[in-house]
Amino acid sequence: MNRQKSDLSENQSTKKTKWWKIPLGAIGVGLLVVIGYVAYVFLTYSRIKDNVPLEVKGNSDQPAKTDQEYTIVTYNIGFGAYTADFTFFMDEGKESRARSKESVLTCVNGTGDVALSYTPDFTLFQEVDTDSTRSHHVDEAKLLTDKFDAYGTYDSVFAPNYHSAYLMYPLTAPHGASNSGLLTESRFEITSSLRRSLPIATGIKKILDLDRCYSISRIPVENGKELILINTHLSAYGTDAAQGNAQLEMLFEDMKKEYDKGNYVICGGDFNHDFLVNSREYFNPGTDKIYSWCNPFPDEIIPEGFRKCTDYAEGMVSSTRYTNIPYSADSFTVILDGFIVSDNVTCEYVQNIDTAYQYTDHNPVVMKFKLNAE
């Protein structure tokens, strides 16, 4: 009898031990999955090389001319996801990817149509996806290039800005893998183009900052000089003022080199700085919100011979919204986008266009300019 009781006691003890193994095993598997995923993210991380020649597509063979008015548009298309009521999880919103492929097509076609409505000679697009989970794998660069080709004769250049590992967050609808870049369209011949890698955050921050670049496209001018057209998208998340300045200093160094050669230089895009320095206060009076993606633009480091084009012909209009809530009068808005030109370029008109953020979280900026004859 005592032996039977002893055996029964041992069996009960074994059962108890096995019961505790279940949650411990689940925790162990969970930890292995997390560790494996973190390892995957870091092991697959790679920066795109610097000084990469870019393919120029198109059949334009025309040089630009001096003392002739041209129109240029810069437009961040927000990877085709941002309808006016879209909110983004990295901006304290809820959504992580475009709602559908059809929505992406509508938004990208909409931004292309808005840009073309200004009959642009040059267009600089940012955040153009080619094969991303968040944009349902729509090749937005091809979509826009085909639209411009149907409209007229354009040369085009696509510069891959960043690619990322599969982001498993939010768990219910992961942001996924991203492949995104900068698209430049030109009515005039682009003889060559180059991708320059910008300095980015290090350590774990680099996973949020991704990669960043600008493209330098060369357009011949009839007087033997070149128009240097630069398309850029500076860092937003995981950055600080020092890093933002480092990116601008590199950009300005390349711009100054070209200006010193006697070339015309136009740089446009999304600078992820408060382009006017004080647009945050202008559009959001009394706000105490401060975000790293709209630190004041460091005007003091702009090199001699260059200036921002901010004399808006039709008044102040914001160029981006914070996407924590659907767009409304209560939205936090600032000016991040614009143009910086060398002093041999005359800016005759510049204006941020109010689209009510219908297709993207940015508004386009339109500039009319002339290349000065000497």
Secondary structure, 3 states (H helix, E strand, C coil): CHHHHHHHHHHHHHHHHHHHHHHHHHHHHHHHHHHHHHHHHHHCCCCCCCCEECCEECCCCCCECCCCCEEEEEEECHHHCCCCCCCEHHHCCCECCCCCHHHHHHHHHHHHHHHHCCCCCEEEEEEEECCCHHHCCCCHHHHHHHHHHHHCCCEEEEEEEEEEEEECCCCCCCCEEEEEEEEEEECCCCCEEEEEECCCCCCCHHHHHCCCEEEEEEEEECCCCEEEEEEEECCCCCCCHHHHHHHHHHHHHHHHHHHHCCCEEEEEEECCCECCCCHHHHHCCCCCCCCHHHCECCHHHCCCCEEECCCCCCCCCCCEECCCCCCCCCCCEECCEEEEEECCEEEEEEEECCCCCCCCCECCEEEEEEECCC
